[in-house]
Amino acid sequence: MNEKIELLVMQETERKRIADDLHDTTVQDLVHLSQQLELATMYLNQDVNQTRLELMSAKKYIKKIIEDMRGTIYDLRPMAFDDIGWNAAIDKLKKDFKDKSNINIKFKMCNIDDVDSIIKITVYRIICEACRNTYKHANAESIIVTMKKDGNVLILDIVDDGIGIGEYDETNHFGLSMIKEKVDLLSGQLSIITNKKGTNINIVIPIE
């Protein structure tokens, strides 16, 4: 398979992921919202207090849908990269991860300011994918993401203390394949060390 075909496959896979995410979150929330509004309409002439409660609940759901959509849009092209750079994107990722999980995530970045922005965006997506996999499947308590520039290569280590890839279900293999495809597009090298005490994803990317 040549590089152009591989790129097309990756793009189509990304589109499928987005479609699945929208179906599993936003579409389901909209269905629930529609049901709440129908219920509020039924109560309208019978129970004003219940109508008010249903409308208040619907209002909360609308806010949730808006936030989910913003998250989806942000994943397509992290706006912080365009606005205020890498650090803002990482800070937002850290905050979002803290809001939705109990996993303690730490970032250690060293000497990466002059790394090309396209490489940074791709690495950012790799980090997001790895953290998402850990959150969904690894039953981990902590993640440490270390990235540093060493000569003409960028070294990325993502370490968790979860149950290891051997205990993941099949859906996680998809996430790992997405990481591998992105690393391959950057002509990088990927290695994974895993056992029941955790997983270490090591990536080396040439930057010149």
Secondary structure, 3 states (H helix, E strand, C coil): CCHHHHHHHHHHHHHHHHHHHHHHHHHHHHHHHHHHHHHHHHHCCCCHHHHHHHHHHHHHHHHHHHHHHHHHHHHHCCHHHHHCCHHHHHHHHHHHHHHHCCCEEEEEEECCCCCCHHHHHHHHHHHHHHHHHHHHHHCCCEEEEEEEEECCEEEEEEEECCCCHHHCCCHHHHHHHHHHHHHHHCCCEEEEEEECCEEEEEEEEECC
